[in-house]
């Protein structure tokens, strides 16, 4: 068993606390939960050590206290409140754990730790930076914008130039998530300007450069996006940030695909998978494997497309990434349909439909389109019509104009083959109008 009080080489995370009040709070919380000293200490802390802490006769490090707090299901600040000379160090440790949660993809846990956490003016910029990151990662970019603005204001008041570019980068991410690309680009460029110099962090610069590349890609500037992705790739190679390197490769793949360079698109997609796998980021790897399956389908290599789609499903299941798994099932359904394997296509489409979050989820929409094509082959025109109309309505609501135009055109061709020329013309016109509107 390990007694963490003997580990005095851990820096600020090992500040020792000697306060009878802390021990009394541990004892009261333990008793209230009906837990023994052994229940709290387990293999990390001895019963005799915890007993001395509860009696106020022994010091406890912040790291050991964090273990106790976790097992008693209480924030560490509960034990440190008003303890002389410990609060600031305790809050910093909480922020360390918050950052670790965010890195591990546990944004909700990070937000829970930050809730009701009182921080000093000195720690305010970092706390708001972490809160903003967690809000973005949990799908609340609009809330993150307000929080990060508070962080930027606090950093300016304290002349905290070291944290400012990180706050600017997260502000760019948040604004990107709200669709405010102009403001996002401004903040990302500000972050780039603020991060240059002798103390330049190549990982930060690489992430900012990647973000700028994403915005240029959305605006249709594929060449500009590629130039930024290439720069970011070189930066991440230097620091071995494999997770972000995987994102860069994915961006390069999309940009080259838009330019019609299928070979480079496929090459970078493969590199993206390798980078994500090396970083053990199964969810991102699963997502990129699904993208790879779609690329192979476009290249008519349906066998390899099936292999990539199946691996995407398997990886998504490992990390319980339901959304990614649903997308992979819909991709597999489409590939099986191309191979005239109707039962397999039907099964995959039903799994995708069942796993999707709602009717506007692209996985469910794609599943409806596959099922519509199968119904048409089976001679069930009424079911096919219902599924096509349902898919088109969802695509319209979701603002997926390109997919709407392609589906409307496909449905038009189906109707023409049936001999329903008037309705076929109606959907062909809708497809043409949607494409024209996008072009302007």
TADAGI-V428495 format. One record per pair of residues at least 4 apart in sequence whose C-alpha atoms are under 8 Angstrom apart, sorted by sequence separation. I is the first residue (numbers start at 0). GAP is how many residues later the second one is. D is the distance in whole Angstrom. If there is no record, write none. Layout:
i->I gap->GAP d->D
i->I gap->GAP d->D
//
This chain:
i->2 gap->4 d->8
i->9 gap->4 d->5
i->10 gap->4 d->7
i->17 gap->4 d->8
i->18 gap->4 d->7
i->19 gap->4 d->6
i->20 gap->4 d->6
i->21 gap->4 d->6
i->22 gap->4 d->6
i->23 gap->4 d->6
i->24 gap->4 d->6
i->25 gap->4 d->6
i->26 gap->4 d->6
i->27 gap->4 d->6
i->28 gap->4 d->6
i->29 gap->4 d->6
i->30 gap->4 d->6
i->34 gap->4 d->6
i->35 gap->4 d->7
i->36 gap->4 d->6
i->37 gap->4 d->5
i->40 gap->4 d->4
i->41 gap->4 d->7
i->44 gap->4 d->7
i->45 gap->4 d->6
i->46 gap->4 d->6
i->47 gap->4 d->6
i->48 gap->4 d->6
i->49 gap->4 d->6
i->50 gap->4 d->6
i->51 gap->4 d->6
i->52 gap->4 d->6
i->59 gap->4 d->6
i->60 gap->4 d->6
i->61 gap->4 d->6
i->62 gap->4 d->7
i->63 gap->4 d->6
i->64 gap->4 d->6
i->65 gap->4 d->6
i->66 gap->4 d->6
i->67 gap->4 d->6
i->68 gap->4 d->6
i->69 gap->4 d->6
i->73 gap->4 d->7
i->74 gap->4 d->8
i->75 gap->4 d->7
i->76 gap->4 d->6
i->78 gap->4 d->8
i->82 gap->4 d->7
i->85 gap->4 d->6
i->86 gap->4 d->6
i->87 gap->4 d->6
i->88 gap->4 d->6
i->89 gap->4 d->6
i->90 gap->4 d->6
i->91 gap->4 d->6
i->92 gap->4 d->6
i->93 gap->4 d->6
i->94 gap->4 d->6
i->95 gap->4 d->6
i->96 gap->4 d->6
i->97 gap->4 d->6
i->98 gap->4 d->6
i->99 gap->4 d->6
i->100 gap->4 d->6
i->101 gap->4 d->5
i->105 gap->4 d->6
i->106 gap->4 d->6
i->107 gap->4 d->6
i->108 gap->4 d->6
i->109 gap->4 d->6
i->110 gap->4 d->6
i->112 gap->4 d->7
i->118 gap->4 d->6
i->119 gap->4 d->6
i->120 gap->4 d->8
i->122 gap->4 d->6
i->123 gap->4 d->6
i->124 gap->4 d->6
i->125 gap->4 d->6
i->126 gap->4 d->6
i->127 gap->4 d->6
i->128 gap->4 d->6
i->129 gap->4 d->6
i->130 gap->4 d->6
i->131 gap->4 d->6
i->132 gap->4 d->6
i->133 gap->4 d->6
i->134 gap->4 d->6
i->135 gap->4 d->5
i->139 gap->4 d->6
i->140 gap->4 d->6
i->141 gap->4 d->7
i->142 gap->4 d->7
i->143 gap->4 d->6
i->144 gap->4 d->6
i->145 gap->4 d->6
i->146 gap->4 d->6
i->147 gap->4 d->6
i->148 gap->4 d->6
i->149 gap->4 d->6
i->150 gap->4 d->6
i->151 gap->4 d->6
i->152 gap->4 d->6
i->153 gap->4 d->6
i->154 gap->4 d->6
i->155 gap->4 d->6
i->159 gap->4 d->6
i->160 gap->4 d->7
i->162 gap->4 d->6
i->163 gap->4 d->6
i->164 gap->4 d->6
i->165 gap->4 d->6
i->166 gap->4 d->6
i->167 gap->4 d->6
i->168 gap->4 d->6
i->169 gap->4 d->6
i->170 gap->4 d->6
i->171 gap->4 d->6
i->172 gap->4 d->6
i->173 gap->4 d->7
i->174 gap->4 d->6
i->175 gap->4 d->6
i->179 gap->4 d->6
i->180 gap->4 d->6
i->181 gap->4 d->6
i->182 gap->4 d->6
i->183 gap->4 d->6
i->184 gap->4 d->6
i->185 gap->4 d->6
i->186 gap->4 d->6
i->187 gap->4 d->6
i->188 gap->4 d->6
i->189 gap->4 d->6
i->190 gap->4 d->6
i->191 gap->4 d->7
i->194 gap->4 d->8
i->195 gap->4 d->5
i->200 gap->4 d->6
i->201 gap->4 d->6
i->202 gap->4 d->6
i->203 gap->4 d->6
i->204 gap->4 d->6
i->205 gap->4 d->6
i->206 gap->4 d->6
i->207 gap->4 d->6
i->208 gap->4 d->6
i->209 gap->4 d->6
i->210 gap->4 d->7
i->211 gap->4 d->6
i->212 gap->4 d->6
i->213 gap->4 d->6
i->214 gap->4 d->6
i->215 gap->4 d->6
i->216 gap->4 d->5
i->220 gap->4 d->6
i->221 gap->4 d->6
i->222 gap->4 d->6
i->223 gap->4 d->6
i->224 gap->4 d->6
i->225 gap->4 d->6
i->226 gap->4 d->6
i->227 gap->4 d->6
i->228 gap->4 d->6
i->229 gap->4 d->6
i->230 gap->4 d->6
i->231 gap->4 d->6
i->232 gap->4 d->6
i->233 gap->4 d->7
i->234 gap->4 d->7
i->235 gap->4 d->6
i->236 gap->4 d->7
i->240 gap->4 d->6
i->241 gap->4 d->6
i->242 gap->4 d->7
i->243 gap->4 d->6
i->244 gap->4 d->6
i->245 gap->4 d->6
i->246 gap->4 d->6
i->247 gap->4 d->6
i->248 gap->4 d->6
i->249 gap->4 d->6
i->250 gap->4 d->6
i->251 gap->4 d->6
i->252 gap->4 d->6
i->253 gap->4 d->6
i->254 gap->4 d->6
i->255 gap->4 d->6
i->256 gap->4 d->5
i->260 gap->4 d->6
i->261 gap->4 d->6
i->262 gap->4 d->6
i->263 gap->4 d->6
i->264 gap->4 d->6
i->265 gap->4 d->6
i->266 gap->4 d->6
i->267 gap->4 d->6
i->268 gap->4 d->6
i->269 gap->4 d->6
i->270 gap->4 d->6
i->271 gap->4 d->6
i->272 gap->4 d->6
i->273 gap->4 d->6
i->274 gap->4 d->6
i->275 gap->4 d->6
i->276 gap->4 d->6
i->280 gap->4 d->6
i->281 gap->4 d->6
i->282 gap->4 d->6
i->283 gap->4 d->6
i->284 gap->4 d->6
i->285 gap->4 d->6
i->286 gap->4 d->6
i->287 gap->4 d->6
i->288 gap->4 d->6
i->289 gap->4 d->6
i->290 gap->4 d->6
i->291 gap->4 d->6
i->292 gap->4 d->6
i->293 gap->4 d->6
i->294 gap->4 d->6
i->295 gap->4 d->6
i->296 gap->4 d->6
i->300 gap->4 d->6
i->301 gap->4 d->6
i->302 gap->4 d->6
i->303 gap->4 d->6
i->304 gap->4 d->6
i->305 gap->4 d->6
i->306 gap->4 d->6
i->307 gap->4 d->6
i->308 gap->4 d->6
i->309 gap->4 d->6
i->310 gap->4 d->6
i->311 gap->4 d->6
i->312 gap->4 d->6
i->313 gap->4 d->6
i->314 gap->4 d->7
i->315 gap->4 d->6
i->316 gap->4 d->6
i->320 gap->4 d->6
i->321 gap->4 d->6
i->322 gap->4 d->6
i->323 gap->4 d->6
i->324 gap->4 d->6
i->325 gap->4 d->6
i->326 gap->4 d->6
i->327 gap->4 d->6
i->328 gap->4 d->6
i->329 gap->4 d->6
i->330 gap->4 d->6
i->331 gap->4 d->6
i->332 gap->4 d->6
i->333 gap->4 d->6
i->334 gap->4 d->6
i->335 gap->4 d->6
i->336 gap->4 d->6
i->340 gap->4 d->6
i->341 gap->4 d->6
i->342 gap->4 d->6
i->343 gap->4 d->6
i->344 gap->4 d->6
i->345 gap->4 d->6
i->346 gap->4 d->6
i->347 gap->4 d->6
i->348 gap->4 d->6
i->349 gap->4 d->6
i->350 gap->4 d->6
i->351 gap->4 d->6
i->356 gap->4 d->6
i->359 gap->4 d->7
i->360 gap->4 d->6
i->361 gap->4 d->6
i->362 gap->4 d->6
i->363 gap->4 d->6
i->364 gap->4 d->6
i->365 gap->4 d->6
i->366 gap->4 d->6
i->367 gap->4 d->6
i->368 gap->4 d->6
i->369 gap->4 d->6
i->370 gap->4 d->6
i->371 gap->4 d->6
i->372 gap->4 d->6
i->373 gap->4 d->6
i->374 gap->4 d->6
i->375 gap->4 d->6
i->379 gap->4 d->6
i->380 gap->4 d->6
i->381 gap->4 d->6
i->382 gap->4 d->6
i->383 gap->4 d->6
i->384 gap->4 d->6
i->385 gap->4 d->6
i->386 gap->4 d->6
i->387 gap->4 d->6
i->388 gap->4 d->6
i->389 gap->4 d->6
i->390 gap->4 d->6
i->391 gap->4 d->6
i->392 gap->4 d->6
i->393 gap->4 d->6
i->394 gap->4 d->6
i->395 gap->4 d->6
i->399 gap->4 d->6
i->400 gap->4 d->6
i->401 gap->4 d->6
i->402 gap->4 d->6
i->403 gap->4 d->6
i->404 gap->4 d->6
i->405 gap->4 d->6
i->406 gap->4 d->6
i->407 gap->4 d->6
i->408 gap->4 d->6
i->409 gap->4 d->6
i->410 gap->4 d->6
i->411 gap->4 d->6
i->412 gap->4 d->6
i->413 gap->4 d->6
i->414 gap->4 d->6
i->415 gap->4 d->5
i->419 gap->4 d->6
i->420 gap->4 d->6
i->421 gap->4 d->6
i->422 gap->4 d->6
i->423 gap->4 d->6
i->424 gap->4 d->6
i->425 gap->4 d->6
i->426 gap->4 d->6
i->427 gap->4 d->6
i->428 gap->4 d->6
i->429 gap->4 d->6
i->430 gap->4 d->6
i->431 gap->4 d->6
i->432 gap->4 d->6
i->433 gap->4 d->6
i->434 gap->4 d->6
i->435 gap->4 d->6
i->8 gap->5 d->7
i->29 gap->5 d->5
i->30 gap->5 d->8
i->34 gap->5 d->7
i->39 gap->5 d->8
i->40 gap->5 d->6
i->44 gap->5 d->7
i->51 gap->5 d->5
i->52 gap->5 d->5
i->59 gap->5 d->6
i->68 gap->5 d->5
i->69 gap->5 d->7
i->81 gap->5 d->7
i->100 gap->5 d->5
i->101 gap->5 d->5
i->118 gap->5 d->6
i->134 gap->5 d->5
i->135 gap->5 d->5
i->154 gap->5 d->5
i->155 gap->5 d->8
i->174 gap->5 d->5
i->175 gap->5 d->5
i->194 gap->5 d->6
i->199 gap->5 d->8
i->215 gap->5 d->5
i->216 gap->5 d->5
i->235 gap->5 d->5
i->236 gap->5 d->8
i->239 gap->5 d->8
i->255 gap->5 d->5
i->256 gap->5 d->6
i->275 gap->5 d->5
i->276 gap->5 d->7
i->295 gap->5 d->5
i->296 gap->5 d->5
i->315 gap->5 d->5
i->316 gap->5 d->7
i->335 gap->5 d->5
i->336 gap->5 d->6
i->355 gap->5 d->6
i->358 gap->5 d->6
i->359 gap->5 d->7
i->374 gap->5 d->5
i->375 gap->5 d->6
i->394 gap->5 d->5
i->395 gap->5 d->7
i->414 gap->5 d->5
i->415 gap->5 d->5
i->7 gap->6 d->6
i->29 gap->6 d->7
i->40 gap->6 d->7
i->51 gap->6 d->5
i->52 gap->6 d->6
i->68 gap->6 d->6
i->69 gap->6 d->8
i->79 gap->6 d->6
i->80 gap->6 d->6
i->100 gap->6 d->6
i->134 gap->6 d->6
i->154 gap->6 d->7
i->174 gap->6 d->7
i->194 gap->6 d->7
i->215 gap->6 d->7
i->235 gap->6 d->7
i->255 gap->6 d->7
i->275 gap->6 d->7
i->295 gap->6 d->6
i->315 gap->6 d->7
i->335 gap->6 d->7
i->357 gap->6 d->8
i->358 gap->6 d->7
i->374 gap->6 d->7
i->394 gap->6 d->7
i->414 gap->6 d->7
i->6 gap->7 d->8
i->29 gap->7 d->8
i->52 gap->7 d->7
i->68 gap->7 d->5
i->79 gap->7 d->6
i->216 gap->7 d->8
i->256 gap->7 d->8
i->336 gap->7 d->8
i->355 gap->7 d->6
i->375 gap->7 d->8
i->37 gap->8 d->7
i->100 gap->8 d->7
i->101 gap->8 d->6
i->118 gap->8 d->8
i->134 gap->8 d->7
i->135 gap->8 d->6
i->154 gap->8 d->7
i->155 gap->8 d->8
i->174 gap->8 d->7
i->175 gap->8 d->5
i->215 gap->8 d->6
i->216 gap->8 d->5
i->235 gap->8 d->7
i->236 gap->8 d->7
i->255 gap->8 d->6
i->256 gap->8 d->5
i->275 gap->8 d->6
i->276 gap->8 d->6
i->295 gap->8 d->7
i->296 gap->8 d->6
i->315 gap->8 d->6
i->316 gap->8 d->7
i->335 gap->8 d->6
i->336 gap->8 d->5
i->355 gap->8 d->6
i->374 gap->8 d->6
i->375 gap->8 d->6
i->394 gap->8 d->7
i->395 gap->8 d->6
i->414 gap->8 d->7
i->415 gap->8 d->5
i->37 gap->9 d->6
i->40 gap->9 d->7
i->48 gap->9 d->7
i->100 gap->9 d->6
i->134 gap->9 d->5
i->154 gap->9 d->6
i->174 gap->9 d->5
i->194 gap->9 d->8
i->215 gap->9 d->5
i->235 gap->9 d->6
i->255 gap->9 d->5
i->275 gap->9 d->5
i->295 gap->9 d->5
i->315 gap->9 d->5
i->335 gap->9 d->5
i->374 gap->9 d->5
i->394 gap->9 d->6
i->414 gap->9 d->5
i->29 gap->10 d->8
i->36 gap->10 d->5
i->65 gap->10 d->6
i->68 gap->10 d->8
i->76 gap->10 d->8
i->79 gap->10 d->7
i->173 gap->10 d->8
i->194 gap->10 d->7
i->214 gap->10 d->8
i->254 gap->10 d->8
i->294 gap->10 d->8
i->334 gap->10 d->8
i->352 gap->10 d->7
i->353 gap->10 d->8
i->373 gap->10 d->8
i->413 gap->10 d->8
i->4 gap->11 d->8
i->64 gap->11 d->7
i->97 gap->11 d->8
i->98 gap->11 d->7
i->131 gap->11 d->8
i->132 gap->11 d->7
i->171 gap->11 d->7
i->172 gap->11 d->7
i->212 gap->11 d->7
i->213 gap->11 d->7
i->252 gap->11 d->7
i->253 gap->11 d->6
i->292 gap->11 d->7
i->293 gap->11 d->7
i->312 gap->11 d->8
i->332 gap->11 d->7
i->333 gap->11 d->7
i->351 gap->11 d->6
i->352 gap->11 d->4
i->371 gap->11 d->7
i->372 gap->11 d->7
i->411 gap->11 d->7
i->412 gap->11 d->7
i->97 gap->12 d->5
i->131 gap->12 d->5
i->151 gap->12 d->7
i->171 gap->12 d->4
i->212 gap->12 d->4
i->232 gap->12 d->6
i->252 gap->12 d->4
i->272 gap->12 d->5
i->292 gap->12 d->4
i->311 gap->12 d->8
i->312 gap->12 d->5
i->332 gap->12 d->4
i->351 gap->12 d->6
i->352 gap->12 d->8
i->371 gap->12 d->4
i->391 gap->12 d->6
i->411 gap->12 d->4
i->36 gap->13 d->7
i->76 gap->13 d->7
i->96 gap->13 d->8
i->97 gap->13 d->8
i->113 gap->13 d->8
i->130 gap->13 d->7
i->131 gap->13 d->7
i->170 gap->13 d->7
i->171 gap->13 d->7
i->191 gap->13 d->6
i->211 gap->13 d->7
i->212 gap->13 d->7
i->231 gap->13 d->8
i->251 gap->13 d->7
i->252 gap->13 d->7
i->271 gap->13 d->8
i->291 gap->13 d->7
i->292 gap->13 d->7
i->311 gap->13 d->7
i->331 gap->13 d->7
i->332 gap->13 d->7
i->370 gap->13 d->7
i->371 gap->13 d->7
i->410 gap->13 d->7
i->411 gap->13 d->7
i->36 gap->14 d->7
i->75 gap->14 d->7
i->76 gap->14 d->7
i->171 gap->14 d->8
i->212 gap->14 d->8
i->252 gap->14 d->7
i->292 gap->14 d->8
i->332 gap->14 d->8
i->352 gap->14 d->6
i->371 gap->14 d->8
i->411 gap->14 d->8
i->97 gap->15 d->7
i->131 gap->15 d->6
i->151 gap->15 d->6
i->171 gap->15 d->5
i->212 gap->15 d->5
i->232 gap->15 d->6
i->252 gap->15 d->5
i->272 gap->15 d->6
i->292 gap->15 d->5
i->312 gap->15 d->6
i->332 gap->15 d->5
i->351 gap->15 d->6
i->352 gap->15 d->7
i->371 gap->15 d->5
i->391 gap->15 d->7
i->411 gap->15 d->5
i->97 gap->16 d->7
i->130 gap->16 d->7
i->131 gap->16 d->6
i->150 gap->16 d->7
i->151 gap->16 d->8
i->170 gap->16 d->7
i->171 gap->16 d->5
i->191 gap->16 d->7
i->211 gap->16 d->7
i->212 gap->16 d->6
i->231 gap->16 d->7
i->232 gap->16 d->8
i->251 gap->16 d->6
i->252 gap->16 d->5
i->271 gap->16 d->7
i->272 gap->16 d->7
i->291 gap->16 d->7
i->292 gap->16 d->5
i->311 gap->16 d->6
i->312 gap->16 d->7
i->331 gap->16 d->6
i->332 gap->16 d->5
i->370 gap->16 d->7
i->371 gap->16 d->6
i->391 gap->16 d->7
i->410 gap->16 d->7
i->411 gap->16 d->6
i->76 gap->17 d->8
i->113 gap->17 d->7
i->130 gap->17 d->8
i->170 gap->17 d->8
i->190 gap->17 d->7
i->191 gap->17 d->8
i->348 gap->17 d->8
i->349 gap->17 d->7
i->75 gap->18 d->7
i->128 gap->18 d->8
i->168 gap->18 d->7
i->209 gap->18 d->6
i->249 gap->18 d->7
i->289 gap->18 d->7
i->309 gap->18 d->8
i->329 gap->18 d->6
i->348 gap->18 d->5
i->368 gap->18 d->7
i->408 gap->18 d->6
i->44 gap->19 d->8
i->93 gap->19 d->7
i->94 gap->19 d->8
i->127 gap->19 d->6
i->128 gap->19 d->6
i->147 gap->19 d->6
i->167 gap->19 d->5
i->168 gap->19 d->5
i->188 gap->19 d->8
i->208 gap->19 d->6
i->209 gap->19 d->6
i->228 gap->19 d->6
i->248 gap->19 d->5
i->249 gap->19 d->6
i->268 gap->19 d->7
i->288 gap->19 d->6
i->289 gap->19 d->5
i->308 gap->19 d->6
i->328 gap->19 d->5
i->329 gap->19 d->5
i->348 gap->19 d->7
i->367 gap->19 d->6
i->368 gap->19 d->6
i->387 gap->19 d->8
i->407 gap->19 d->5
i->408 gap->19 d->5
i->110 gap->20 d->7
i->127 gap->20 d->6
i->167 gap->20 d->6
i->187 gap->20 d->6
i->208 gap->20 d->7
i->228 gap->20 d->8
i->248 gap->20 d->6
i->288 gap->20 d->7
i->308 gap->20 d->7
i->328 gap->20 d->7
i->367 gap->20 d->7
i->407 gap->20 d->7
i->109 gap->21 d->8
i->187 gap->21 d->8
i->348 gap->21 d->7
i->127 gap->22 d->7
i->128 gap->22 d->6
i->147 gap->22 d->7
i->148 gap->22 d->8
i->167 gap->22 d->7
i->168 gap->22 d->6
i->208 gap->22 d->7
i->209 gap->22 d->6
i->228 gap->22 d->7
i->229 gap->22 d->8
i->248 gap->22 d->6
i->249 gap->22 d->6
i->268 gap->22 d->8
i->269 gap->22 d->7
i->288 gap->22 d->7
i->289 gap->22 d->6
i->308 gap->22 d->7
i->309 gap->22 d->7
i->328 gap->22 d->7
i->329 gap->22 d->5
i->348 gap->22 d->7
i->367 gap->22 d->8
i->368 gap->22 d->7
i->407 gap->22 d->7
i->408 gap->22 d->6
i->110 gap->23 d->6
i->127 gap->23 d->5
i->147 gap->23 d->6
i->167 gap->23 d->5
i->187 gap->23 d->7
i->188 gap->23 d->8
i->208 gap->23 d->6
i->228 gap->23 d->6
i->248 gap->23 d->5
i->268 gap->23 d->6
i->288 gap->23 d->5
i->308 gap->23 d->6
i->328 gap->23 d->5
i->367 gap->23 d->6
i->387 gap->23 d->7
i->407 gap->23 d->5
i->109 gap->24 d->7
i->110 gap->24 d->8
i->126 gap->24 d->8
i->166 gap->24 d->8
i->187 gap->24 d->7
i->247 gap->24 d->8
i->287 gap->24 d->8
i->327 gap->24 d->8
i->345 gap->24 d->8
i->406 gap->24 d->8
i->124 gap->25 d->8
i->125 gap->25 d->7
i->164 gap->25 d->7
i->165 gap->25 d->7
i->205 gap->25 d->7
i->206 gap->25 d->7
i->245 gap->25 d->7
i->246 gap->25 d->7
i->285 gap->25 d->7
i->286 gap->25 d->7
i->325 gap->25 d->7
i->326 gap->25 d->7
i->344 gap->25 d->8
i->345 gap->25 d->6
i->365 gap->25 d->8
i->404 gap->25 d->7
i->405 gap->25 d->7
i->90 gap->26 d->8
i->107 gap->26 d->7
i->124 gap->26 d->5
i->144 gap->26 d->6
i->164 gap->26 d->4
i->205 gap->26 d->4
i->225 gap->26 d->6
i->245 gap->26 d->4
i->265 gap->26 d->7
i->285 gap->26 d->4
i->305 gap->26 d->6
i->325 gap->26 d->4
i->364 gap->26 d->5
i->404 gap->26 d->4
i->26 gap->27 d->6
i->40 gap->27 d->7
i->90 gap->27 d->8
i->106 gap->27 d->5
i->123 gap->27 d->7
i->124 gap->27 d->7
i->143 gap->27 d->8
i->163 gap->27 d->8
i->164 gap->27 d->7
i->184 gap->27 d->6
i->204 gap->27 d->8
i->205 gap->27 d->7
i->224 gap->27 d->8
i->244 gap->27 d->7
i->245 gap->27 d->7
i->284 gap->27 d->8
i->285 gap->27 d->7
i->304 gap->27 d->8
i->324 gap->27 d->8
i->325 gap->27 d->7
i->403 gap->27 d->7
i->404 gap->27 d->7
i->25 gap->28 d->6
i->39 gap->28 d->6
i->61 gap->28 d->7
i->90 gap->28 d->7
i->106 gap->28 d->7
i->245 gap->28 d->8
i->285 gap->28 d->8
i->345 gap->28 d->7
i->24 gap->29 d->8
i->124 gap->29 d->6
i->144 gap->29 d->6
i->164 gap->29 d->5
i->205 gap->29 d->6
i->225 gap->29 d->6
i->245 gap->29 d->5
i->265 gap->29 d->7
i->285 gap->29 d->5
i->286 gap->29 d->8
i->305 gap->29 d->7
i->325 gap->29 d->5
i->364 gap->29 d->7
i->404 gap->29 d->6
i->22 gap->30 d->5
i->23 gap->30 d->6
i->106 gap->30 d->6
i->107 gap->30 d->7
i->123 gap->30 d->7
i->124 gap->30 d->5
i->143 gap->30 d->6
i->144 gap->30 d->7
i->163 gap->30 d->7
i->164 gap->30 d->6
i->184 gap->30 d->7
i->204 gap->30 d->8
i->205 gap->30 d->6
i->224 gap->30 d->7
i->225 gap->30 d->8
i->244 gap->30 d->6
i->245 gap->30 d->5
i->284 gap->30 d->8
i->285 gap->30 d->6
i->304 gap->30 d->7
i->305 gap->30 d->8
i->324 gap->30 d->8
i->325 gap->30 d->6
i->364 gap->30 d->7
i->403 gap->30 d->8
i->404 gap->30 d->6
i->22 gap->31 d->4
i->23 gap->31 d->7
i->39 gap->31 d->6
i->61 gap->31 d->7
i->87 gap->31 d->8
i->91 gap->31 d->8
i->98 gap->31 d->7
i->101 gap->31 d->8
i->106 gap->31 d->6
i->123 gap->31 d->8
i->244 gap->31 d->8
i->21 gap->32 d->8
i->22 gap->32 d->6
i->23 gap->32 d->8
i->39 gap->32 d->7
i->87 gap->32 d->8
i->94 gap->32 d->7
i->97 gap->32 d->7
i->101 gap->32 d->6
i->104 gap->32 d->8
i->140 gap->32 d->8
i->141 gap->32 d->7
i->202 gap->32 d->7
i->222 gap->32 d->8
i->242 gap->32 d->6
i->282 gap->32 d->7
i->322 gap->32 d->7
i->341 gap->32 d->7
i->401 gap->32 d->8
i->19 gap->33 d->8
i->22 gap->33 d->6
i->120 gap->33 d->8
i->140 gap->33 d->5
i->141 gap->33 d->7
i->160 gap->33 d->8
i->201 gap->33 d->6
i->202 gap->33 d->6
i->221 gap->33 d->5
i->241 gap->33 d->5
i->242 gap->33 d->5
i->281 gap->33 d->6
i->282 gap->33 d->6
i->301 gap->33 d->6
i->321 gap->33 d->7
i->322 gap->33 d->6
i->329 gap->33 d->6
i->336 gap->33 d->7
i->400 gap->33 d->7
i->401 gap->33 d->7
i->19 gap->34 d->7
i->21 gap->34 d->8
i->140 gap->34 d->7
i->180 gap->34 d->7
i->201 gap->34 d->7
i->221 gap->34 d->8
i->241 gap->34 d->7
i->281 gap->34 d->7
i->321 gap->34 d->8
i->322 gap->34 d->7
i->328 gap->34 d->8
i->329 gap->34 d->8
i->332 gap->34 d->7
i->359 gap->34 d->5
i->400 gap->34 d->8
i->19 gap->35 d->7
i->20 gap->35 d->8
i->94 gap->35 d->8
i->141 gap->35 d->8
i->326 gap->35 d->8
i->358 gap->35 d->7
i->359 gap->35 d->7
i->19 gap->36 d->4
i->121 gap->36 d->7
i->140 gap->36 d->6
i->141 gap->36 d->6
i->201 gap->36 d->8
i->202 gap->36 d->7
i->221 gap->36 d->7
i->241 gap->36 d->7
i->242 gap->36 d->6
i->281 gap->36 d->8
i->282 gap->36 d->6
i->326 gap->36 d->5
i->329 gap->36 d->6
i->333 gap->36 d->6
i->401 gap->36 d->8
i->18 gap->37 d->6
i->19 gap->37 d->8
i->125 gap->37 d->7
i->128 gap->37 d->8
i->132 gap->37 d->6
i->135 gap->37 d->8
i->140 gap->37 d->6
i->201 gap->37 d->7
i->206 gap->37 d->7
i->213 gap->37 d->7
i->221 gap->37 d->7
i->241 gap->37 d->6
i->281 gap->37 d->7
i->286 gap->37 d->6
i->289 gap->37 d->7
i->293 gap->37 d->7
i->301 gap->37 d->8
i->325 gap->37 d->6
i->329 gap->37 d->5
i->332 gap->37 d->7
i->336 gap->37 d->8
i->359 gap->37 d->7
i->400 gap->37 d->7
i->17 gap->38 d->7
i->74 gap->38 d->7
i->124 gap->38 d->8
i->128 gap->38 d->6
i->131 gap->38 d->7
i->135 gap->38 d->6
i->165 gap->38 d->7
i->172 gap->38 d->7
i->202 gap->38 d->7
i->209 gap->38 d->6
i->212 gap->38 d->8
i->216 gap->38 d->7
i->242 gap->38 d->7
i->249 gap->38 d->7
i->282 gap->38 d->6
i->285 gap->38 d->7
i->289 gap->38 d->5
i->292 gap->38 d->7
i->296 gap->38 d->7
i->325 gap->38 d->8
i->359 gap->38 d->6
i->17 gap->39 d->8
i->32 gap->39 d->8
i->168 gap->39 d->6
i->171 gap->39 d->8
i->175 gap->39 d->8
i->285 gap->39 d->8
i->3 gap->40 d->7
i->17 gap->40 d->7
i->18 gap->40 d->8
i->76 gap->40 d->7
i->1 gap->41 d->7
i->2 gap->41 d->6
i->3 gap->41 d->7
i->17 gap->41 d->5
i->128 gap->41 d->8
i->135 gap->41 d->8
i->282 gap->41 d->8
i->286 gap->41 d->8
i->289 gap->41 d->7
i->0 gap->42 d->5
i->1 gap->42 d->5
i->2 gap->42 d->5
i->16 gap->42 d->5
i->17 gap->42 d->7
i->25 gap->42 d->8
i->29 gap->42 d->7
i->0 gap->43 d->6
i->1 gap->43 d->6
i->2 gap->43 d->7
i->15 gap->43 d->6
i->16 gap->43 d->5
i->28 gap->43 d->7
i->0 gap->44 d->7
i->1 gap->44 d->7
i->15 gap->44 d->5
i->16 gap->44 d->6
i->0 gap->45 d->7
i->15 gap->45 d->4
i->16 gap->45 d->7
i->2 gap->46 d->8
i->14 gap->46 d->5
i->15 gap->46 d->6
i->13 gap->47 d->5
i->14 gap->47 d->6
i->12 gap->48 d->8
i->13 gap->48 d->5
i->12 gap->49 d->6
i->13 gap->49 d->6
i->12 gap->50 d->6
i->25 gap->53 d->7
i->4 gap->54 d->7
i->24 gap->54 d->6
i->4 gap->55 d->6
i->4 gap->56 d->6
i->3 gap->57 d->7
i->21 gap->57 d->5
i->20 gap->58 d->8
i->21 gap->58 d->7
i->3 gap->59 d->7
i->4 gap->59 d->7
i->3 gap->60 d->6
i->21 gap->61 d->7
i->20 gap->62 d->7
i->18 gap->64 d->7
i->18 gap->65 d->8
i->16 gap->69 d->7
i->14 gap->74 d->7
i->12 gap->76 d->8
i->11 gap->77 d->7
i->12 gap->80 d->6
//
